[in-house]
């Protein structure tokens, strides 16, 4: 199977690339699959453009978004590798005197217009890799401003009570993949909790290590 691994930053998959450097340039045999790593840069804009350029050039059998993320769900532990089965846009909308208004409430997103389903975009490629089936399933939100203030986190949970993790790229990967009819999935490792910002509590090295350990196991 031909798999495109989509990641925001090089360091998130550096251990994998040290073993399989050829995957950074083109599809290369890794176990029984052909893998290519696409480093998009962070955020929705860079991810959308670079992913679409890659997919138009050569379509894989599966798009797999990987990386680290913040946990809203406190049952998750730092370094835990999870599967994200749905994504919502967590900070797309408007501000008013009464607070944040989600894009869905403004009519900017039609709740059930493809690829949305009740305001979420769902992964549809989980069954293509056996290693994904054993991971804990979570609901993600994609943001362009990482939450680090108790008031904004409270507002977030008012509108997205099911949100369990946040990243800056997940929804972009799901949206582009589904629009181009390519199965997609997402795997993340927990680097921090979504709370009052305190980088000293983060453990990015652990999250990168466990994410790459997973990649070596699954491929």
C-alpha positions, 0 to 999 in steps of 0.5 A: 500500500502507498501511504503518505505520512503528513507531518507539520515539522521535521523533528516530529518524525526525525527518528523515523527519517534517520532510519528511512531517509529516502522517504523524505524525497519519494515513496520508498519501501518500508516493510510491506508498504511504500511510504513518503513523508511530507513535511508541510509546516504548521497550520491550516494554510501551509498544510492545505496547500502543500498537501494538495500539491502532493496529492495532485502530483501522485495519489497514495492509497492512504493519507496519514497525518501524524504528529504531537498534540495537546490533550484536553481529555485529562484521562490521557497521559503525556506520551500516549499515542492515540487515534483521532477519528474526527475533527472540528474547526475549533476557532473558526468563527467570529467574536461578539460582545457575547463572546465567540460565535462558531463558524457553523452558527454563522452559516459559514460551515453547513453542518452536513455538507460534505465533507462535514457530518454534524459539523465534524470531518471523520477519518475513513482510512482506519481499517487500512492499517491493523496497527490503528485498531488498537489505539484509543479513539479521540475527537480532535479540534483544529485551531490556529491559536493554541489554547493557553488561557483558562477563560478561552479553554472554558469557552472552547468546551462550551461550544465543543464539549466533545473535544479531547485533543487539539492540533493545528493541522488535523482538519486540514488533512481530513478536508483535503483528503476527503475532497480528493477521495483519498482515505485518511487517518490521524495518529498523534502523541500527547505532548502537553495538556491544554491548560494555562500555558506552562511550557515547563510541564510539556514533554515534547521529547517523550511524545516524539519518541512514542510517536516514532516507536509507534511508526516503527511498530506499525510499518 
